Amino acid sequence: MHIESPKLPLLLTLAVVLAAAGCSRKSPPPAPAHPEAAPATATATGTGTGTAGSTAHLPPGIDWFAGDVDAAFAAAKSAGKPLFLFWGAEWCPPCAQIKSTIFNTREFQERSRLFVPVYLDGDTPSAQRQGERFGVMGYPTMILFRADGTEITRLPGGVDVARYATILDTALADGRPVAEILQAALGQGEVTPNDWRMLAYYSWGTDQGRVLPAAQATSTFRRLSEACPTELRPECARFYFEYLGSAAREAGDGRAPLDAKARKAEVVRLLPLLGSAEVAEANVDSLLYGAKDAVGLLSDPGSPERQQLIGAWRAALDGLARGSEGFALSGPEQLNLVRARVFLQRLEAPDAPLPESLLTEARATVTRVVAATTESYARHAAVYAAAGLYWEAGLAEDANRMLTAELEKSKSPYYLMLDLARLAKQAGRKDEAVAWLERAYAGAQGPATRFQWGYNYLVGLLEMTPEDTARIERVGLEVLGELGESPDAFYQRTQMRLAQLSTRLLEWGTGAEPAAVVERLRARTGTICAGLPAGDPGRAHCEAFLKPATQATVGA
């Protein structure tokens, strides 16, 4: 299960917002509807902001641009305004959390008049092509552009609404691109405190190598954490947590692990940060999701350093749970806090069952948060987080009951069915798992979503019923047929899944009968590719499908 969870009082003056030292994590009450900011009407034809002919998915209170992305940039340039791009999907839980918090506040809605807001749903015609153009992959991604199209920053989803407002105001006021700030920070150029804040709250997880190549991430975050002004300690800590996460990924890949001396030095540096409430409140996402990587990177099982880190991390979580004046975790964050406790417990005692007290806390937190969350988008995000907690805690039957009961209430039940399939597969109930995947695919809506859910179904068949060649062929042809409906299908997320599916099918298709199926799927894809414009990058993506690795190398 993926985390990708986000978190705006009446519009404050810019000076007051930028000077605010303390930020509330509490989401303010939903803003009243603004008659002058009614949702835009999406064009029925094109490359615009929503599903063709429908605006039901557009968060209200914001005058979302009605038209395609190029027209939106033209409008922004004509008006001399920045452009705000939201890339998301209706089924995406973190997107739902942003809709129920950030987009649902008067503060953001008032600010939206200062820029041209564009809602790019991943199922919109041409959305995946536009995703490739802007280098966006994961949902949600939020980008602020200058009127001339220069990217200013990518806004984070996993921060509180007030911090989000602060960084948005900074970006709107200064308009200095993060790419330029980063080069200045690394090259000892002029970097103001607000520049450092922009860097600290940049959404590195959705950068896609546009500003920072992956190979340079660990060393860059380390340099930034050391160069960051000491008076910005909470913001500087964000660079340090990014450094630990990147170093952990490198160690996991067998690259450049820290030596014993370096690990001890990092423990000494990390412990005081974990003991600071101010740092904790500015780094909630890192504390909720980073324990496993950071503690695993810096300590060995049973070592004194591990016990120190686990104790300090637990204390930091306890402080977040208690909250402070003007600070409170959202429902999904409360669930993910207990999930972090599960990770810490497993780091402390890998082979022991979880304490009953922790299981009781998990069940009680799920019951409380889900019962208190009734708005549809917020509930979708909460149920997703609850399922993740149950999964990590080994409470599969609790997860199964909750998800099954939620199907009739959910706006995107096909999303929950993937988790039900995963639970069934884990329990060895392969027929049930395949049935959930089939049902999820049947209920999925939107071209990109239908292909992705079809991919899940087909991969499930390859893994759990590889001998059922007839069904694999039938489903394969149907899933490929989803792509034949759109000339812009062979880009970004869809193209990534297509490449993964190609690998899976080629690995499966080694026997005589599977090889014949692969050949028929290849022929069907060839027909689809032939209908695409010559020279279009999407056609090259299409033609690479089911091409053996040797052929792909020769043709590259």
N, C-alpha and C positions, 0 to 999 in steps of 0.2 A: 504494500500500500504506500502510496506516495504522499509526501507532504508538499505541496507547492502552493500557512494560514495567515491571512491578513488581518489588518485592523483598519467625524471631523466636527461647538457652541455657536452662536451667531457670529457672523463674519467679523473678525477682529481686524484692527488696522495692521498693516504689514509690519510696522515697527514693533508693535506689541508682540506679535507672533514670533518674530525673529529674536526678540529679547527674552522670551519666556525661558526660564531655567528649568522649571518643573513641568512635566507633561502628563496629562491624565490619560490613562489607558481606557477609561470608561467610555463606551459608546454613548453619545448623547441620544435623546429621544429622536425618532424619525422626524424628518422635516416635513412640514405641511406641504401639500402640493402647490406648485407655483403655476397659476394659469398661463403666465407668460413664458413658461419653460416646459410646454407640453412635449411629450416624446415625438421625435421626428418620424415622418412616414418614409420608410425605406422604399427605394425604387424596386419595382417588380421585375426588373430585367437584369440586374446587373452585378456589379462588383462592389456593392455598397455595404451598408452597415449592419444588415441583418438578413434573416432568412427571407427569401424573395416573397414580397407581398404581405409580410407579417412584421409587426412591431411588438408583439406580445412579450418578447424576451427582453426588450429594452428597459433598463431601470428608469422609473419615472422621475420627474423633477429636473431632468437635464435635457437640453435642446440638442440631442444627438444629431449629427449632420446626416441629412438624407441624400445619399448619392455615393458615388464611388470614391476611392481614396485619392485619386488624382484630382478630382473635382474639389475634394475637401482641402487639399494643399493649395489649390488655386484660390479658394475662398479665404484661406488663412493669409495667403500672400496679399490678396486684395485688401483685406481688413487690417493687415499689419498685426495679426495675432499669432501666438504660438498654436500648435496643433497637439492635442492629447489623443493618443491612440490606445485603446484597450483591446487586447487580443484575448479572447476567451471562448468558452464553450458552455452550453446550457447545462451539461451534466457535471461540470467540473466543480468539486466542492470548495476549493479555495476561491474560485470565481464567485460562487454563491455567497461566501463569507464577505467578500468585498462589496457585493451588491447590497448585502444586508447591513453593512456598517458604513464604509467610506462613501459609497454612492447614495446612501440613504440619509445623509445628513445635510442640513441646510448649508453648513459651511462649505462643503464640496460643491453643492449645487450652485451656490452664489459664485464661487470661484470659477465655475465652468463657463460663466459669461465672459471671462477674460481670455478664453482660448476656444478653438474649434474642437469640440469633442467628437471623436469617431469611435464607434463601437464595431469592431471587426470580429464577428462570430466566425469560428473556425469552419462552420458549415455553409457560410455564405459563398455563392459562386465566386471563384477567383481568390478566395481567402488564403488557400494554401500557397498559391503563387505569390500573393502579397506577403505571406509569412516568410517565404524565401527571400524576397526583396529586402525586408527589414531585419532579417536574421532573427526571427522569433520562432521558437519551437514549443516551449512549455506553456501551458495555460496556468494562470493568467500571466500576461506580460503587459506592462503599462509603460509607454514611452512618451516623453515630451519633446517636441521638435520646435525649432525656430520656424518663423514664417517662411524662410527660404528653404526649408527642408532639412537643415542641419540638425542632427540629433543632439539634444541637450543632455538628457539623462533617462535612465530606466528606473522607475519608481518601485520601491519595495512593497511587497504585500504583507510581510510578517511583522509589521510594526503597529503601534497604537495610532488611533485616528489623529491625535494632536501632533505627534511626531510626523505623521504623513503630511499634515497641513503645513507644518514648518518647512519641511524640505520642498514641498510643492511651491510654497511662497518664495523660497530662496531661489529655486530654479526659474520661476516666473520673473523675479526681480532682476537677477543677474544675467540669466541667459547664457552663461559660460558653459560650453560643453564639457562633460566629464572627461572625455578623451583628452582635451587640452589641459584640464586641471591635473590629471594623472601625470602627464608628461612634465608639467611644471613641478609637481611634488617630487618626482623622481630625479629631475634635473636641477633641483635647487632654484627653481623659478619662484615667482611671486605667488604665494598661496595664502589666501585670507582664511580666518576662522570659518566663514560660511562655505568656502571652497572645501575645507576639510570635512565639514558636515555633509556636503554633497557627495564626496567620495565615500564617506563612512556609510551613508544610507543609499548608496547606489545598489541596484539589484544585480549583484554579481552573478547570482544563480541563473539569471536570464540573459546574460551578456553574450553568450554564444561566440566568444572570442573576438567580438567586434572591438572592444576596448583593450582587453587583456587576454592574450593567447594563453591557453591552458598550460602550456609548458613553462610559462613564466609566473604562474599564479603564486606558488609557494614563496619564492624569493621576493616577489613584489609585495605580497601582504606583510611579510616580515619587515621589509624596508619601510613600508607605510606605518606599521605599528610603532616602529622606533622613531620615525621622523615626526609623527603626529604631536602637536603641542600638548604638554602635560596638563594644561588647564581644560583640555577637552577629553578628560580621562574616559568617560563613558563611550564617546565616539571612537576614541583610539582603541578601546577594547574590541570594537566590532572588527577592526582589521586583524587583531590578534586571534580572535575566534575563527576568522576566515583562514588565517595562516594555519591554525591547528587542523581545521577540516581538510585543507588542501594537502598538508603534510601527511595526514592519516590516509588519504587516498593514494598518495605516492607510496607510502609504506605498504599498503594493501596490494599494490601492483608490483611489489618487490623492488621499488626504486628509492634510493637515497633515504633509508630509514635513519632516524637520529641515533647517534651513539649514546652510550650510557651517561657520559658527562653532560651532553646537551639535554638529554631527557630530564636529568635532575635539575638543571638550570631552568628549564621550562616549568617544572613543577613549582619551583620557588617563585616564578613570575606569575603563574596562574592562580595560586592560592589566595593572594590578596584581592584579586579581581573577583573571585567567587565570594569573598567576604564583604563586598561592597553592594549595598542595596541600590545605589544609584547606577552602578554598572549593570546590575542584574536587570533593572527595569528598562534599560536601554538595549538589552541583549536577550530579550525573552526568547526569541526564536532559537538562538544558539544554545541557551540553557535547556530548552525543551527537546531539541533534536541533536545536540552535539555531544552528549555525555559519552555515548558508546565509543565514538571515534577518538575524542580527546583523551579520555581516561585510558583507553586501550593503547593509544599511541605512546603515552608518557609513563606507563607503569606496567609491571608484570603481575600476573595473578599471585595473590598472597603477600605481595611486598608491602613494606610500610608506606611507600609512596602511593600505592593503590588505595590503601585504607584512608590516607590523608585526603586524597582527591575525592573519593566517594563520600566521605564525611562532609567535606566542604561543599560538594555539589548538592548533597541532600539539604544542607542548611540553606543554600541559595534558593532551592526549590521551596523550602518551607517559608522563606521570606516572601517569595512571589505569591504563594498560596494565601498568606495572611494579608497581603496587600498593604497599602499605605494610603494616606489621605489623597484622594483623587486618582488612585490607581487600583485597577481591578482587572483580572484576567477575563477574557471572553469565555463562553462555554466550551468551544473546541480546545482552547488553551488549557482550561482546567482538566479536561480529559487527557490531553497530551502531557500535562505535568505528571499525572499518575503513570502514564506510559513511560515517562523518563525514570520514574522510581523503579519500574519493572526492569528497565535496562541496567540501572545501577545495582539492583539486587542480584541480577544475573552476573554482573561483573565481579561482585563480591563473592558469590557462591554459585559458580557455574553449574555444578552438578546437583544442587539441592532444589527441592520443590519450592515454589514461592510461598512465603509465610501466609497463613490464612488471613491475617490482618490486612495484608496488601490486596488479596483477592476480594475481601469484603469492601475495602476502600474503592477498588475498581468498579464493582457492581453498584455500590451506593452512588458513586459519582456519575456513572452512566444514567442511572435511574433519575437522579436529580436534574442533570443538565438536559436530558432529552425531554423530560416532562415539562420543564420550564421554557422550552424553545418551541414556539408554535408557528412563527412566520416561516413560510415555505423555504426560502433560500437559506435562512439561518439554520433551519432544522436539517436541511440536506448536509450542510457542513458539519453539524453536530453529530449526526448519525454516522457520517464517514469517520470522524475522529473516534467515536465510540466503538465502531467496528475494529479500528486499528488497535485500540487499547485492549479489547477482548482478545484479539488475535495474538498480540504480544504476550498477554498474560496466560495464554493457553486455555482460555474459556470459550472453546469453539461452540459448544451447545448454546451458551448465552448469546453469542454473536449470531448464530443461526436463527434463534427465536426472535431476536430483535429485528434482524434484517427482513425476515419473512413477514413479520407484523407490519413493517414499514412500507412494504411494496404498494399497498393500496393508497397510502398517504403521499408517496413521493411524486415529485414532478418528473423525475428521471429514474423510474424503477429499473430500467435496463442496466443502469450503472450498478445498483445494489446487487443485481443478479450475478455480476462477475465475482463479487465476494462470496456469494452463496456457492458458486461453482468452485471457487478456491477451497472453501471449507469442506465441500463434499469430496474433492480430490484428495485433500489432506487426510481425510478419514478413510480413503480407499473406496469410496462409493463412486466409481467411474461413470456408471450409467447416469446417475443423478447429476454429476458434474457436467457431463455432456448435454444433458437435457436443459440445465440452467443456461449453458452457453448458447444453445439453439434458441431458447426463449428470449435471451437477451438480444441476440442478433435480430430476431423477428420484431422486437419492440423498439430497436434503435431508430433514431430519427436524424435526418440530415446526411448528405452524401459523404462527408469525411468521417462522421461518426459511424455510419453504417459500414463503411469499409473497415474501420478500426475494429468494430465489434465482430464483423465477419472474419477478420484476421484472427481474433481471439478464439472464435468458434473453430476455425479451420486448424489452428495450431493445437487446440485441445483434442481434436480428432487425431492429429498426427501423433500426439503424445500418448493418448489413452486408448485409441482404437486404430492403431496403424494398419491392421489387417483389413479394415473395412474400406477397400479401395473404391468401391462404387459410391459410397457416401462421400468420401473425400473428393472424388471427381465432381460429383453433383454440387457440393458446397463450394468447391474451388471455382467452378464455372460461374456459379451465382455471385460469388464475391468479386470475381474479376468483372462481371457484368456491371457492378456498381461503378467501376471506373469508366466504363464505356459511356456513361451518361454525361460526363463532364470533360471538356477539352483541357481544363485546368487542374485535373486530378493528380497529375504526376509530379507533385511538388511537396516539399517540406515534410510534415508529419506523415502524410499519406505515402510519400515516396520512401521515407524511412521504414515504415511498416512493410511496404512492398519489397524492399531489399531484404528485410529480415525474413519475410515469407519465402522469398526465393531461396535463401540459404536452407531453410527448414525443408522445403519440398525437394531440393536437390539431395539433401542428406537422406531423406526418406525414399527417394525414387531410385534405389539401387537394384532392386529385383526386377524381374521381367514385367510383371503386372504393374507395379508402381511406376516403372520407367515409362510404360505406355501411357499411364495417366498424366505424368509430367509432360510428355510430348503433346498430348491433346490440350493441356492447359497452356503450353507454349504456343501452340497454333492459335488458340483463342486470343491470347495476348497479342500475337502478331497482327491479327485482324484489327484489334483496337488501336495498336500503334500506327498502322497504315492510315488511319483516319485522322491522325494528328498532323499539324503543319510541318513540312520539312524544315529542318534547322531549329525547331523549337526545342529548348532544353528538356521540356517534358517528354518529348518523343525519345530522346536519348535515355532518359530514366526508364521509360516504358520498355525500350528495346533491350535494356540490360536485364530485365526480369527473366529468370530461369536460364540465363546464359552461364554455362560452366565457367569456373574461375579461370581456366586457361584461356578460353575464348575471350573472356572479359579483359584479361591482361593484354592479349594480342590486339584487341580492338581499341584499347584505351589510348 
